[in-house]
Amino acid sequence: MTGKTIIIGAGVIGAATALALQEDGHAVCLVDRCEPCSGASFGNAGAIVNGSCAPTAMPGILYDAVRMMLRPGSPLSIRPAYIHKVLPWLLRFILQSRSSSVDRNARHLYALTRHAAASWRRLVERTELAALLRSTGWLKVYESEETFAATAYSRMLLDSLGSEYDVLNAAEILELEPNLAPIYKRGIYQRASLSITNPQRMVTGMVERFTGRGGVYHQFAVDRVVIADNGIQLEGQLEGQGGQLTADKVVIAAGAWSRSLARQLGDDVPMDTERGYHLMLPEWTGSLLSRPVVDEEGSFVLSPMEAGLRMTAQIEFAGLDAAADYRKIRKLLPRAKRMLPKMDAQEESAWMGCRPSLPDSLPVLGFSSKSKNIVYAFGHQHLGMTLGATTGEIIADLVAGREPRVDISPYRHNRFTTL
């Protein structure tokens, strides 16, 4: 089978890119090793954090990480068997915490996220998917003045880049979220942010809209990408059997599974996997929360969803294949109950997914080194949902030969070898 453009990966990045390319008039085939939205896009907090700019690697991160890992119930962990594999990534990550690197990475992150809300509104306008998008803002709350004071550098970045936010006192926090326990002294509220009430329904709805307008979807596990005389060949398992697809152009948007495909093309991108977890808690009568809320001391998010309350947490380094370990996130339930006393802490389901993360918190966007017919769109770390629609627009520009609306040179795949 031949498709003009094949997109590998049916998470939010791949689905948004498929719609953007289809809108441009391309014949598009979307493939994934699993059902659409089976990876990290399924399990996030549903936040679209407009104007987010603080990278994960910040000044003092080494001290903070060691202190965090030593405390009981830490949200950060590295499986002992994986330490030697993640060590090169961690060394690059620590280098990115220098203030000069942080300022640069923040500027490049903001260049993408400043368009996030507008891009999402363009994507879903005049469709049934618009009902899943809410203008809720993004709220972080702090129990202690000490924890809030530690955000000074992040707030300086927001100020310097012009990303709007409000600092809230205890009364203002409760005015926004009256069901929170009155234990939080400070809050940071980014009111221009949006949230999605059901990330899975949003992404699968995007894929259904894509196929309903003539796009093609295949469950196809891509093992090899080969540049051939007749185009780009994808080899792998097509609906349970060995198969091959051929395209004029290919977009690699396979999230945490993208690194191995890029490596086949000679591009060894320093990406690793931050595994994240969530628990779904029961539905309730009425809304306990109006928006996603981050408990900064506990490093978790409570997010109201269509099907109930979602608690997301943890950064675990263990690779793609290790079995999930839900013990740590379950230990956070008493703290979540303390945060939101009226909530029902009965677990309904548990999930683990793999975030594709680079040391500088920036994604990989642009052409492969072997061919301008292969485009990379992966590595969005904690901002996959935030940057889904924006990335789709950028990749559509690249495939069409247009100048992207954002300078993509900071997101090139070989940026770590040219610093």
HELIX and SHEET records of a PDB file:
HELIX    1   1 VAL A   12  GLU A   23  1                                  12    
HELIX    2   2 ALA A   40  GLY A   43  1                                   4    
HELIX    3   3 ILE A   61  LEU A   70  1                                  10    
HELIX    4   4 PRO A   80  TYR A   82  5                                   3    
HELIX    5   5 ILE A   83  LEU A   95  1                                  13    
HELIX    6   6 SER A   99  THR A  113  1                                  15    
HELIX    7   7 ALA A  116  VAL A  124  1                                   9    
HELIX    8   8 GLU A  128  LEU A  132  5                                   5    
HELIX    9   9 GLU A  145  ALA A  149  1                                   5    
HELIX   10  10 ALA A  152  LEU A  161  1                                  10    
HELIX   11  11 ALA A  170  LEU A  176  1                                   7    
HELIX   12  12 PRO A  199  GLY A  212  1                                  14    
HELIX   13  13 GLY A  255  TRP A  257  5                                   3    
HELIX   14  14 SER A  258  GLN A  264  1                                   7    
HELIX   15  15 ARG A  327  LYS A  331  1                                   5    
HELIX   16  16 LEU A  333  MET A  339  1                                   7    
HELIX   17  17 GLN A  381  LEU A  383  5                                   3    
HELIX   18  18 GLY A  384  ALA A  400  1                                  17    
HELIX   19  19 SER A  409  TYR A  411  5                                   3    
HELIX   20  20 ARG A  415  THR A  417  5                                   3    
SHEET    1   A 7 VAL A 364  PHE A 367  0                                        
SHEET    2   A 7 ILE A 374  PHE A 378 -1                                        
SHEET    3   A 7 GLN A 241  ILE A 252  1                                        
SHEET    4   A 7 THR A   2  ILE A   8  1                                        
SHEET    5   A 7 VAL A  28  ASP A  32  1                                        
SHEET    6   A 7 VAL A 216  ALA A 228  1                                        
SHEET    7   A 7 GLY A 231  LEU A 238 -1                                        
SHEET    1   B 3 ALA A  47  ILE A  48  0                                        
SHEET    2   B 3 LEU A 194  ILE A 196 -1                                        
SHEET    3   B 3 LEU A 133  ARG A 134 -1                                        
SHEET    1   C 4 LEU A  76  ILE A  78  0                                        
SHEET    2   C 4 GLY A 308  PHE A 317  1                                        
SHEET    3   C 4 ASP A 272  LEU A 281 -1                                        
SHEET    4   C 4 SER A 349  SER A 357 -1                                        
SHEET    1   D 7 LEU A  76  ILE A  78  0                                        
SHEET    2   D 7 GLY A 308  PHE A 317  1                                        
SHEET    3   D 7 PHE A 300  MET A 305 -1                                        
SHEET    4   D 7 VAL A 293  ASP A 295 -1                                        
SHEET    5   D 7 TRP A 138  TYR A 142  1                                        
SHEET    6   D 7 ARG A 186  GLN A 190 -1                                        
SHEET    7   D 7 ASP A 166  ASN A 169 -1                                        
END                                                                             
